[in-house]
Amino acid sequence: MFPTPTDKQIESAYTHAKATYAAFSVDTDHALQRLAAIPISLHCWQGDDVGGFESQTALDGGGIQATGNYPGKARTPDELRADAEKAFSLIPGRHRFNIHAMYAETGGKKVDRDALEPAHFAAWIDWAKAKGLGMDFNPTCFAHPMADSGMTLAHADPAVRRFWIDHCIACRQIGAAMGRALGTPAVTNIWIPDGMKDIPVDRMAPRARLRDALDAVLAEPIDPAHNLDAVESKLFGIGSESYVVGSHEFYMGYAVQKGVLLTLDAGHFHPTESIADKISSMLLYVKELLLHVSRGVRWDSDHVVILSDELRVIAEEIIRHNATDRVHIGLDFFDASINRIAAWVTGTRAMIKALLIALLEPTDTLRTLEQDGDYTARLALLEEIKTLPFGAIWDYYCLKQGVPAGSAWINEVKQYENNVLSKRN
C-alpha cells in the first residue's frame, strides 16, 4: 500500500510552505485559486487503445497504433465512461472530456462517418452534463476504407474528398451541439493523416486541395460560444515519412489567415523541438491555441505525460503570458502496456503540477532581473526555486479538491483494477 498522508500532516506542511513562498512574494492561496480555474481536456482514446465503437476490433491506420495488451480495456461506452469517472475522481479540479467521432453510439445500426449526427453522441453529452464536464470533439479521418490510400481531405478523387468534407462538417455540428448543451464551447480539432511514404514530385497540389477542402468544411459560421475550430499538423507518421500534407507551416498560415485555432501537439515535431517556444510567437498572430500535450520518445509521439522539463516550460509559457483564457490544454497519449486509468491520472496530474509550479514562480521578480540585465541573478534564482516545497502546496490542493494526495491514488487504481477491470475478458 502506498502511504496516505493525514489531513493534519498536509495542512501543517502547507503552512510552512506558504511562508516559504511568501518570502518570494508568492501568494499560494491565489495560485491555487487560479489553478482551479484551468480545465484540462482528457482524451477518451487512452481508455480503449484508440479502439472506438464502430467494430469489435481495434482500429488502426493513419500511422496510429497503441502498443501493449494490459488487461481491463474498456469494451463498451458504459465501461469507458465508468473508467473515465474513476480517473476524474483522482484528479483535482473540474475538467473536460475529449472524444473522437468513432466513439459514436448508433444503437447497433451502421452509420457511416459522413452521416453522423448529434443524436449519436447524446449519451456522452448527458453523461458529461451530469458530471459537470465540458466536452471536445474530433473528426476521425483514419481507420476507414475511404482512408486506405493515405489521403482524405487532400485526396485527388473528388468523391473521396467529399466524403471527408461531409464527415468534418457533421463533426462541427456535433461539437456545436456539445457546446450548446454543456454551456462551454467544444473545441473540434481536425487532424488528418494525409501524406506519402516516399518522395513526392508535387507537394503543392495536395496542399491546395486540403486548403480548399478546409474552406468547404468551415464555410458555415458556427457561434464560437458553442464550437471552436482547430487544425493540427504533424511532422511525419508511419507511412508518411517523406511528406505530410498538413505540415506546421501549412496550418500556421491557414490559422492566421482564417482565424481558426492552431493546434500544437508536443509529439508532432522534431524530437528536440519543443512547442513551448512556439506559444508566444503564435499568440501574437492567432486568437487562441489548442495544445495536445504528449511525450515523444524517439519516433513515437504519444507516451504518457510526465513532469518533465519540457512540460514545465510549456506550463511556464502559458502562465507567464497570462494566456490561460487563450490556450486550451488537451492531452493526447495512449499506452496499452499499463493500467489505462493510471495513465490518465499520471498524465493529467503531471500537467496540473506543471501549471502549479508555474503559478508559484516569482515571475515579477524574475522579469525585473531580466529587464535590469541581471542575468546572473536571473539564472541563479531560476535554479533555486526548483527546490521550493511545491509538493506541499500540491498535496494541500488535492486535499481541498477532495482527491487523494501524494501517491495514495495508486491504491484506489489497484482496488478498481481488482474489483472491476480484472473481471473483463
C-alpha positions in Angstrom: 0.0 0.0 0.0 1.2 3.5 -0.8 1.2 6.0 2.1 -1.7 8.3 2.7 -0.8 11.5 4.5 -3.2 12.7 7.1 -5.1 16.0 6.8 -3.1 17.4 9.7 0.2 16.5 8.1 -0.9 18.1 4.8 -2.2 21.3 6.4 0.9 21.6 8.6 3.2 21.2 5.6 1.2 23.7 3.7 1.5 26.3 6.4 5.3 26.1 6.3 5.4 26.0 2.5 3.1 29.0 2.3 5.5 31.0 4.4 8.5 29.9 2.3 6.8 31.1 -0.9 5.6 34.3 0.8 9.3 35.2 1.3 9.5 35.3 -2.5 6.2 37.4 -2.7 4.2 34.5 -4.0 0.6 34.1 -2.7 0.0 30.4 -2.6 -3.8 30.7 -1.9 -4.2 32.9 -5.0 -2.1 30.5 -7.1 -4.5 27.6 -6.1 -7.5 29.7 -7.0 -6.1 30.3 -10.4 -5.1 26.7 -10.8 -8.7 25.5 -10.0 -10.0 27.6 -13.0 -7.8 25.9 -15.6 -9.5 22.8 -17.2 -7.6 20.0 -18.8 -9.2 18.0 -21.6 -8.8 14.3 -21.1 -8.8 12.2 -24.2 -11.1 9.2 -24.3 -8.9 7.1 -26.5 -6.4 6.3 -23.7 -9.2 4.2 -22.2 -9.6 1.7 -25.0 -6.4 1.9 -27.0 -7.9 4.0 -29.8 -10.5 1.4 -30.5 -13.8 3.2 -30.8 -17.2 1.5 -31.2 -17.6 1.1 -34.9 -16.4 -2.6 -34.8 -15.4 -5.2 -32.3 -11.7 -5.0 -33.3 -9.4 -2.1 -32.5 -8.9 0.4 -35.3 -5.6 1.2 -36.9 -4.4 3.3 -39.8 -3.1 6.8 -40.1 0.2 5.8 -38.5 -1.6 5.3 -35.2 -1.0 2.3 -33.0 -1.4 1.6 -29.3 1.2 -1.0 -28.2 0.7 -3.4 -25.3 -2.0 -5.7 -24.0 -2.6 -4.7 -20.4 -5.9 -6.4 -19.2 -9.0 -4.5 -18.4 -9.5 -2.3 -21.5 -12.9 -0.7 -21.8 -15.1 -2.6 -24.3 -18.3 -0.5 -24.3 -19.3 3.1 -23.9 -20.5 2.5 -20.4 -17.2 0.9 -19.4 -15.3 3.7 -20.9 -17.4 6.3 -19.1 -17.0 4.4 -15.8 -13.3 4.2 -16.2 -13.1 7.9 -17.0 -15.2 8.7 -13.9 -12.7 6.8 -11.8 -9.9 8.8 -13.3 -11.7 12.1 -12.8 -12.2 11.1 -9.1 -8.4 11.1 -8.6 -7.6 14.3 -10.4 -8.1 17.7 -8.7 -10.1 20.4 -10.5 -13.0 20.5 -12.9 -12.1 19.3 -16.4 -13.2 18.2 -19.8 -13.6 15.0 -21.9 -12.4 14.8 -25.5 -13.9 12.2 -27.8 -13.4 11.1 -31.4 -16.2 10.6 -33.9 -15.5 6.8 -33.9 -17.0 6.7 -30.4 -20.5 7.3 -31.7 -23.3 5.2 -30.2 -25.6 4.2 -33.1 -27.7 1.6 -31.4 -26.2 -1.2 -33.4 -27.1 0.5 -36.8 -24.4 1.0 -39.4 -24.0 4.8 -39.7 -21.1 5.9 -41.9 -19.0 8.8 -40.7 -20.4 11.3 -43.2 -23.9 10.7 -41.7 -23.1 11.1 -38.0 -25.4 13.4 -36.0 -25.5 14.9 -32.5 -28.1 12.2 -31.6 -25.3 9.6 -31.9 -23.5 11.3 -29.0 -26.5 12.1 -26.8 -25.3 9.6 -24.2 -21.9 11.2 -24.0 -23.5 14.7 -23.7 -25.9 13.6 -21.0 -23.1 11.9 -19.0 -20.9 15.0 -19.3 -23.7 17.2 -18.1 -24.4 15.0 -15.2 -20.7 15.0 -14.2 -20.2 18.7 -14.7 -17.7 18.2 -17.6 -17.1 20.2 -20.7 -16.5 18.2 -24.0 -14.3 18.5 -27.0 -14.5 16.7 -30.3 -12.6 15.3 -33.3 -13.4 14.0 -36.7 -11.9 10.5 -37.2 -10.1 10.7 -40.5 -8.3 7.4 -40.3 -9.1 3.7 -39.9 -11.7 3.7 -42.6 -11.9 2.2 -46.2 -12.0 5.8 -47.6 -8.7 6.5 -45.9 -6.8 3.4 -47.0 -4.9 5.3 -49.7 -3.3 7.5 -47.0 -5.2 10.6 -48.3 -8.5 12.1 -47.0 -9.2 15.8 -47.4 -6.3 16.1 -49.8 -7.3 13.1 -51.9 -7.1 13.6 -55.7 -10.5 11.9 -56.1 -13.3 14.5 -55.6 -15.7 11.8 -54.3 -13.2 10.8 -51.5 -12.6 14.4 -50.6 -16.4 15.0 -50.5 -16.9 12.1 -48.1 -14.3 13.5 -45.6 -15.6 17.1 -46.1 -19.0 15.9 -45.1 -17.6 14.0 -42.2 -15.9 17.1 -40.9 -19.0 19.2 -41.4 -21.0 16.7 -39.4 -18.4 16.8 -36.7 -18.6 20.6 -36.4 -22.3 20.3 -35.8 -21.8 17.6 -33.2 -19.2 19.8 -31.5 -21.7 22.7 -31.5 -24.4 20.5 -30.0 -22.0 19.6 -27.2 -21.1 23.2 -26.5 -24.7 24.3 -26.6 -25.9 21.6 -24.2 -23.0 22.0 -21.8 -22.7 25.8 -21.8 -19.0 25.7 -22.8 -17.7 25.7 -26.3 -16.3 22.4 -27.7 -13.0 22.6 -29.5 -13.4 20.5 -32.7 -9.9 19.6 -33.8 -9.2 18.5 -37.4 -6.2 16.2 -37.8 -5.7 14.1 -41.0 -3.0 11.5 -41.8 -2.6 12.6 -45.4 1.0 12.1 -46.7 3.3 9.9 -48.7 5.8 7.2 -47.7 8.3 8.1 -50.4 9.5 11.3 -52.1 6.6 13.2 -53.8 7.1 15.2 -57.0 4.2 17.6 -56.5 4.0 18.9 -52.9 1.7 21.8 -53.7 -1.3 20.2 -55.3 -2.3 18.1 -52.3 -1.9 21.2 -50.1 -4.1 23.3 -52.4 -6.8 20.5 -52.3 -6.5 20.5 -48.5 -6.9 24.3 -48.3 -10.0 24.2 -50.5 -11.4 21.2 -48.6 -11.0 23.0 -45.2 -12.7 26.1 -46.7 -15.6 23.9 -47.6 -15.7 22.3 -44.1 -15.6 25.7 -42.4 -17.9 27.5 -44.7 -20.9 27.6 -42.4 -20.4 30.0 -39.5 -20.9 28.5 -36.0 -21.4 30.5 -32.9 -18.0 30.4 -31.1 -19.9 30.2 -27.8 -20.7 26.6 -28.9 -17.9 25.4 -31.1 -14.3 26.4 -31.8 -12.4 25.0 -34.9 -8.8 23.9 -34.7 -6.3 22.5 -37.2 -3.4 20.2 -36.3 -0.1 19.4 -38.0 2.3 16.6 -37.8 5.9 16.2 -38.9 5.6 12.6 -40.1 3.7 9.4 -39.5 4.2 5.7 -40.2 3.5 5.5 -43.9 4.0 9.2 -44.4 7.7 9.6 -43.6 8.6 11.6 -46.6 5.7 14.1 -46.9 2.8 15.2 -44.8 0.3 17.5 -46.5 -0.8 19.2 -43.3 2.6 20.5 -42.2 3.1 23.0 -39.4 3.7 25.8 -41.9 0.6 24.9 -43.8 -1.7 25.0 -40.8 0.1 28.0 -39.3 -0.6 30.0 -42.4 -4.2 28.7 -42.6 -4.9 29.5 -39.0 -3.6 33.0 -39.3 -5.5 33.7 -42.5 -8.8 32.1 -41.5 -8.9 32.9 -37.8 -9.2 29.3 -36.5 -7.3 27.8 -33.6 -3.9 26.3 -34.3 -3.2 23.1 -32.6 0.3 22.4 -31.3 0.9 18.7 -30.4 4.0 18.2 -28.3 4.8 14.9 -30.1 4.3 16.1 -33.7 7.6 17.9 -34.2 11.3 17.0 -34.3 12.4 15.2 -31.1 14.4 18.1 -30.0 11.8 20.7 -31.0 9.6 22.0 -28.2 6.1 23.5 -28.7 6.8 25.7 -25.7 8.8 28.2 -27.8 6.0 28.4 -30.4 3.3 29.5 -27.9 4.4 33.2 -27.5 5.0 33.6 -31.2 1.7 32.2 -32.3 -0.3 34.2 -29.7 0.9 37.3 -31.5 -1.0 36.1 -34.6 -3.8 33.9 -33.6 -6.6 34.5 -31.1 -6.4 31.1 -29.4 -4.4 27.9 -29.4 -5.1 24.3 -28.7 -2.3 22.2 -27.1 -2.1 18.4 -27.4 0.2 17.6 -24.6 2.1 14.4 -25.1 5.5 12.9 -24.7 7.5 12.0 -27.7 10.1 9.2 -27.3 12.3 8.8 -30.4 9.8 8.0 -33.3 6.7 7.6 -31.1 4.7 10.7 -30.3 2.3 9.5 -27.7 3.9 8.3 -24.4 2.2 9.1 -21.1 2.9 12.7 -20.0 5.3 13.1 -17.1 6.5 16.1 -15.1 9.5 16.7 -17.4 11.5 19.9 -18.1 9.6 20.2 -21.4 6.2 20.0 -19.7 7.3 22.6 -17.2 8.4 25.0 -19.9 5.1 24.6 -21.7 3.2 25.5 -18.5 5.5 28.4 -17.8 4.8 29.9 -21.2 1.1 29.7 -20.6 1.2 31.2 -17.1 3.9 33.8 -17.7 2.0 35.3 -20.6 -1.3 35.2 -18.7 -2.7 33.1 -21.6 -5.0 30.6 -19.7 -8.0 32.1 -21.4 -6.4 31.8 -24.9 -4.7 28.4 -24.7 -6.8 25.3 -24.5 -5.0 22.4 -22.9 -5.7 18.9 -24.0 -3.9 15.6 -23.6 -3.0 13.1 -26.3 -1.3 9.9 -25.5 -2.1 6.2 -25.4 -0.3 3.4 -23.7 -1.8 -0.1 -23.7 1.0 -1.6 -21.7 0.0 -0.2 -18.3 -3.2 0.3 -16.4 -5.1 2.8 -18.6 -6.7 4.7 -15.7 -3.3 5.1 -14.1 -2.1 6.5 -17.4 -4.9 9.1 -17.5 -4.3 10.1 -13.9 -0.5 10.2 -14.2 -0.5 12.4 -17.3 -3.2 14.7 -16.1 -1.8 15.2 -12.6 1.6 15.9 -14.2 0.1 18.6 -16.4 -1.7 20.2 -13.4 1.5 20.0 -11.3 3.4 21.8 -14.1 0.8 24.6 -14.1 1.1 24.8 -10.3 4.8 25.1 -10.4 4.5 27.9 -13.0 1.9 29.7 -10.8 4.2 29.5 -7.8 7.1 31.1 -9.7 8.1 34.6 -8.6 7.7 35.8 -12.2 7.6 39.5 -11.4 11.0 39.3 -9.6 12.5 37.3 -12.4 11.1 39.7 -15.0 12.6 42.6 -13.2 16.0 41.0 -13.1 15.8 40.3 -16.8 14.8 43.9 -17.6 17.6 45.2 -15.4 20.1 43.0 -17.3 21.0 41.0 -14.2 21.2 37.7 -15.9 23.4 36.2 -13.1 20.7 36.6 -10.5 18.0 35.5 -13.0 19.8 32.2 -13.7 20.6 31.7 -10.0 17.0 32.3 -8.9 15.6 30.1 -11.6 17.7 27.3 -10.2 17.0 28.0 -6.5 13.2 28.0 -6.9 13.3 24.5 -8.3 13.8 23.1 -4.7 11.0 25.2 -3.1 8.4 22.9 -1.5 5.7 22.9 -4.2 4.9 19.3 -3.2 3.3 20.5 0.0 1.2 23.0 -2.0 0.2 20.2 -4.4 -0.9 17.9 -1.6 -3.0 20.7 0.0 -4.6 21.4 -3.3 -5.5 17.7 -3.7 -6.9 17.7 -0.1 -9.1 20.8 -0.8 -10.3 19.3 -4.1 -11.3 16.1 -2.4 -8.9 13.8 -4.2 -6.0 11.6 -2.8 -2.8 13.4 -2.1 0.6 12.1 -2.9 0.8 8.6 -4.2 -2.3 7.4 -2.3 -4.3 7.5 -5.5 -2.4 4.4 -6.8 -4.1 2.4 -4.1 -7.5 3.3 -5.5 -6.5 2.4 -9.0 -5.3 -1.0 -7.9 -8.5 -1.6 -6.0 -10.6 -0.7 -9.0 -8.4 -3.0 -11.1 -9.1 -5.9 -8.7 -12.8 -5.2 -8.3 -13.7 -4.1 -11.9 -11.0 -4.4 -14.5 -10.0 -7.9 -13.7 -13.5 -9.2 -14.4 -13.3 -8.0 -18.1 -12.4 -10.7 -20.6 
